């Protein structure tokens, strides 16, 4: 029987748990593919941003970064718009790492 892709996505997004504290990896099978989800140990959090900060300043001016960071720290609503969608993830991850530098 052929299961629609939407069903896999809903199952993946809603039913796959994040690895609990202390457990570093969960494996999930989709068809013939095995996906591994990992979590850093509690005593060794990720200390590197997921992308280099130079990319943030390549896409945005320093003034814009300061305005965005100020708005986020003041809990204002911020909408990011970009033609290449990959820039949205990169900018949001780097802004988050600037907001929480030691987590």
C-alpha positions in Angstrom: 0.0 0.0 0.0 1.2 3.5 -0.9 1.2 5.9 2.1 1.0 9.6 1.1 4.0 11.8 1.9 1.8 14.1 3.9 1.2 11.3 6.4 4.9 10.8 6.9 5.4 14.5 7.4 2.6 14.7 10.0 3.9 11.6 11.8 7.5 13.0 11.7 6.5 16.5 13.0 4.1 15.5 15.7 5.0 12.0 16.9 8.8 11.9 17.0 10.1 12.9 20.4 13.1 15.0 21.1 15.8 12.8 22.8 15.2 13.1 26.5 17.9 14.5 28.8 20.7 12.0 29.2 19.7 10.1 26.0 21.9 11.4 23.2 20.3 9.8 20.2 16.9 8.6 18.8 16.6 6.6 15.6 13.6 6.8 13.4 12.8 4.8 10.3 11.1 6.1 7.2 10.7 3.4 4.6 14.2 2.0 4.1 15.9 5.1 5.5 17.1 5.4 9.1 17.3 9.0 10.5 19.2 9.7 13.7 18.4 12.7 15.9 21.0 13.6 18.4 21.2 16.0 21.3 24.4 17.3 23.0 25.0 16.0 26.5 23.8 18.4 29.3 27.4 19.0 30.5 28.6 19.9 27.0 26.2 22.2 25.2 26.8 23.4 21.6 29.0 26.4 21.9 29.5 27.2 18.2 26.8 29.0 16.1 25.4 26.9 13.3 26.7 29.3 10.7 29.6 31.8 10.6 28.7 35.3 11.8 30.3 36.7 8.7 27.3 35.4 6.7 24.9 37.5 8.8 26.9 40.6 8.1 27.2 39.7 4.5 23.4 39.6 4.2 22.6 42.5 6.5 24.2 45.8 7.4 25.6 46.2 11.0 22.8 48.8 11.6 20.1 46.3 10.6 21.6 43.6 12.8 21.5 46.0 15.8 17.9 47.0 15.0 16.8 43.4 14.7 18.6 42.3 17.9 17.2 45.3 19.8 13.7 44.4 18.6 14.1 40.8 19.5 15.5 41.6 23.0 12.5 43.9 23.6 10.2 41.1 22.5 8.8 43.0 19.5 7.4 41.0 16.6 9.9 40.6 13.8 9.2 39.3 10.3 12.0 38.1 8.2 11.6 38.1 4.4 14.0 36.7 1.9 13.9 35.5 -1.7 16.3 32.6 -1.1 14.6 30.8 1.8 17.9 29.4 3.1 18.8 32.9 4.2 15.8 32.9 6.6 17.1 30.0 8.5 20.7 31.3 8.6 19.7 34.8 9.8 17.2 33.5 12.4 19.7 31.0 13.8 22.5 33.5 14.0 20.2 36.1 15.7 19.1 33.5 18.2 22.7 32.7 19.0 23.4 36.4 19.5 20.5 36.6 21.9 21.6 33.5 23.9 25.3 33.4 23.5 26.1 30.9 26.4 23.4 28.3 25.8 
